[in-house]
Amino acid sequence: MNIVTLLPFIVLIGAMFLMTRSAKNKQRQAQQMRNDMQPGSGVRTIGGMYATVKEVHDDTVLLEVAPGVHAIYAKNSVGAVLSDAEYNHIVHGIDPDDEDATDTPVVPDDASSLTDSVDADGDSADKAVALEKTDALEKADTVEKADDAAEKTDAVEKADVVEKADEADVKKIDLGKDDTVAAATSEDDKRDGGTDAK
């Protein structure tokens, strides 16, 4: 056999050897990391849950997943042991690199806290009174609009009642005709196809 024909097989076997070696190194590092876990360390499980280590046993770990909530996990389920700074940044939102966080102003959730502070000129009281006046005006406008809408609906309903009453009077008048006249008009209507058809 020629060495040129064996070369692809040799390369393939070498690549497989290197891949298994790197996988074994990763497993060894993961095992070392799990063995170095201490109570109080922040961890991320392979499922993506962040927790704090409370107790470490041979094959299991007691994790505090929420304040007062403890769960027992297999050591193999721990995906990473995090540093304190990284754990606090992810879980609590504390950024250790951002020392200016205390100097930056905090944006309030609502505007009411903005009107409570007193300016040097004392304008905040005037602004609060102006806000109260605009609120009162808006309420008065909505009440007037509601009253107008109610008056319009009442007028429409009264007009409907008047129209119905007029129609009833017309029917009463038609019923008040002589029987002979009513019979004659009904016969004419039957021959002509009725007045409604015309």
Order of alpha helices (4+ residues) and beta strands (2+ residues): alpha-beta-beta-beta-beta-beta-alpha-alpha-alpha-alpha
